[in-house]
Amino acid sequence: MTDTDIPASFPVPLPLTLPLPLANRRVVVVGAGSHTGRALAHAASAAGAELILAGPDPRKLEWTAGELSGPAKVVPVDLTDEASIAALATATGRFDHLVSTAALPANGPLADLELADVHRAFAAKVYGPLLLAKHLAPNAATDTPDGASFTFFSGVAAWRPAPARTVMATTNGALAFLVQALAVEIAPVRVNAVSPGIVDTGAWDRLGADKAAFLHSTATRNPTRRTGTTEDLTRAVHYAMTSPYVTGTVLHVDGGGRLA
Ligand SMILES: NC(=O)c1ccc[n+]([C@@H]2O[C@H](COP(=O)([O-])OP(=O)(O)OC[C@H]3O[C@@H](n4cnc5c(N)ncnc54)[C@H](OP(=O)(O)O)[C@@H]3O)[C@@H](O)[C@H]2O)c1
């Protein structure tokens, strides 16, 4: 074939994803009741997985379950409570992948911080992931080609600290080191983190009329000249789940925002 034989365009669009890459896999999503966690549940279900939908609010989890066409089981969990995490392990049984989007931010000026809120922030992002690994790693299925994985959510605040975001920076930074330590301790189970930049997951709707200006100014500053989407995050989690040689890594899905 010469260069002149290559068609200018392909008659059939190339598929964006492989067919059902998570078929016969059980995926636990902590945070499945809203925003990124809900989007992850949709993506994993569409990829063929059986879902365990976990999070603090059973009504939100039932809502997500009702949207999925594939099998899904609702298991409420509170990452601030070890007994609840142990119960999730029992209800889940053998599984292939776990992802947690859990966050309980304790933002505000240092002078106003309440220790109880700081504890909750660490529970969602640090102690919770640690305890998920403690209680669920023994049930992780390591005998498949992709192996078993945990994927936790860190965040750009760790690499780009700002006033009144000290706890957020610290919990996200601690999580980045936690995944390295867990990747060694619970090997061959793989452990990774996704670190979003500013992503319009729905969580920013709380800004109301100020949301559009906030996203615009962030997009202007980001090297990618845009903010993120939930699809950017689901792609990264899918990569972490299905890449058998990737562990102890932070995937920065931040449009380069930590650098600008
Ligand atoms: N969106 C961004 O721009 C951005 C930027 C940097 C980092 N991140 C990180 O990316 C992740 C996903 O972002 P998002 O925007 O989807 O966040 P989000 O809407 O705030 O999601 C947080 C999730 O944590 C769950 N949760 C709260 N308390 C919990 C508890 N005690 N136990 C278990 N789960 C609990 C919430 O459940 P309910 O829905 O039931 O309340 C919710 O599903 C978060 O970890 C966030 O910190 C996001």
The ligand as an SDF file (V2000), in Angstrom:
LIG
                    3D

 48 52  0  0  0  0  0  0  0  0999 V2000
  -15.2550   18.1880   41.5380 N   0  0  0  0  0  0  0  0  0  0  0  0
  -14.0420   18.7430   41.6200 C   0  0  0  0  0  0  0  0  0  0  0  0
  -13.7830   19.8090   41.0320 O   0  0  0  0  0  0  0  0  0  0  0  0
  -12.9670   18.0660   42.4400 C   0  0  0  0  0  0  0  0  0  0  0  0
  -11.7160   18.6830   42.5580 C   0  0  0  0  0  0  0  0  0  0  0  0
  -10.7260   18.0760   43.2900 C   0  0  0  0  0  0  0  0  0  0  0  0
  -10.9670   16.8580   43.9200 C   0  0  0  0  0  0  0  0  0  0  0  0
  -12.1990   16.2840   43.8090 N   0  0  0  0  0  0  0  0  0  0  0  0
  -12.4370   15.0180   44.4900 C   0  0  0  0  0  0  0  0  0  0  0  0
  -13.0140   14.0860   43.6060 O   0  0  0  0  0  0  0  0  0  0  0  0
  -13.9750   13.2830   44.3050 C   0  0  0  0  0  0  0  0  0  0  0  0
  -15.3120   13.3150   43.5680 C   0  0  0  0  0  0  0  0  0  0  0  0
  -15.6930   14.6580   43.4000 O   0  0  0  0  0  0  0  0  0  0  0  0
  -17.2330   15.0940   43.3800 P   0  0  0  0  0  0  0  0  0  0  0  0
  -17.2640   16.4670   42.8310 O   0  0  0  0  0  0  0  0  0  0  0  0
  -18.0450   14.0280   42.7430 O   0  0  0  0  0  0  0  0  0  0  0  0
  -17.4460   15.1470   44.9650 O   0  0  0  0  0  0  0  0  0  0  0  0
  -18.7730   15.0630   45.8520 P   0  0  0  0  0  0  0  0  0  0  0  0
  -19.9740   15.3130   45.0300 O   0  0  0  0  0  0  0  0  0  0  0  0
  -18.5290   15.9470   47.0290 O   0  0  0  0  0  0  0  0  0  0  0  0
  -18.7700   13.5430   46.2860 O   0  0  0  0  0  0  0  0  0  0  0  0
  -18.3770   13.1420   47.5500 C   0  0  0  0  0  0  0  0  0  0  0  0
  -18.9710   11.7740   47.7940 C   0  0  0  0  0  0  0  0  0  0  0  0
  -18.6120   11.3710   49.1090 O   0  0  0  0  0  0  0  0  0  0  0  0
  -19.7230   10.7180   49.6680 C   0  0  0  0  0  0  0  0  0  0  0  0
  -19.6090   10.7330   51.1160 N   0  0  0  0  0  0  0  0  0  0  0  0
  -19.8140   11.7740   51.9490 C   0  0  0  0  0  0  0  0  0  0  0  0
  -19.6550   11.3950   53.2120 N   0  0  0  0  0  0  0  0  0  0  0  0
  -19.3580   10.0710   53.1860 C   0  0  0  0  0  0  0  0  0  0  0  0
  -19.1390    9.0940   54.2010 C   0  0  0  0  0  0  0  0  0  0  0  0
  -19.1590    9.4150   55.5030 N   0  0  0  0  0  0  0  0  0  0  0  0
  -18.8980    7.8140   53.8220 N   0  0  0  0  0  0  0  0  0  0  0  0
  -18.8860    7.4770   52.5160 C   0  0  0  0  0  0  0  0  0  0  0  0
  -19.0870    8.3560   51.5070 N   0  0  0  0  0  0  0  0  0  0  0  0
  -19.3290    9.6390   51.8440 C   0  0  0  0  0  0  0  0  0  0  0  0
  -20.9250   11.5320   49.1740 C   0  0  0  0  0  0  0  0  0  0  0  0
  -22.1190   10.7880   49.3210 O   0  0  0  0  0  0  0  0  0  0  0  0
  -23.5790   11.4980   49.1840 P   0  0  0  0  0  0  0  0  0  0  0  0
  -23.7970   11.7880   47.7530 O   0  0  0  0  0  0  0  0  0  0  0  0
  -24.5540   10.4830   49.7040 O   0  0  0  0  0  0  0  0  0  0  0  0
  -23.5320   12.7380   50.0220 O   0  0  0  0  0  0  0  0  0  0  0  0
  -20.5240   11.7400   47.7210 C   0  0  0  0  0  0  0  0  0  0  0  0
  -20.9480   10.6860   46.9270 O   0  0  0  0  0  0  0  0  0  0  0  0
  -14.0360   13.8020   45.7320 C   0  0  0  0  0  0  0  0  0  0  0  0
  -13.2190   12.9970   46.5540 O   0  0  0  0  0  0  0  0  0  0  0  0
  -13.4540   15.1960   45.6160 C   0  0  0  0  0  0  0  0  0  0  0  0
  -12.8250   15.6340   46.8060 O   0  0  0  0  0  0  0  0  0  0  0  0
  -13.2070   16.8520   43.0770 C   0  0  0  0  0  0  0  0  0  0  0  0
  1  2  1  0
  2  3  2  0
  2  4  1  0
  4  5  1  0
  4 48  2  0
  5  6  2  0
  6  7  1  0
  7  8  2  0
  8  9  1  0
  8 48  1  0
  9 10  1  0
  9 46  1  0
 10 11  1  0
 11 12  1  0
 11 44  1  0
 12 13  1  0
 13 14  1  0
 14 15  2  0
 14 16  1  0
 14 17  1  0
 17 18  1  0
 18 19  2  0
 18 20  1  0
 18 21  1  0
 21 22  1  0
 22 23  1  0
 23 24  1  0
 23 42  1  0
 24 25  1  0
 25 26  1  0
 25 36  1  0
 26 27  1  0
 26 35  1  0
 27 28  2  0
 28 29  1  0
 29 30  1  0
 29 35  2  0
 30 31  1  0
 30 32  2  0
 32 33  1  0
 33 34  2  0
 34 35  1  0
 36 37  1  0
 36 42  1  0
 37 38  1  0
 38 39  2  0
 38 40  1  0
 38 41  1  0
 42 43  1  0
 44 45  1  0
 44 46  1  0
 46 47  1  0
M  CHG  2   8   1  16  -1
M  END
$$$$
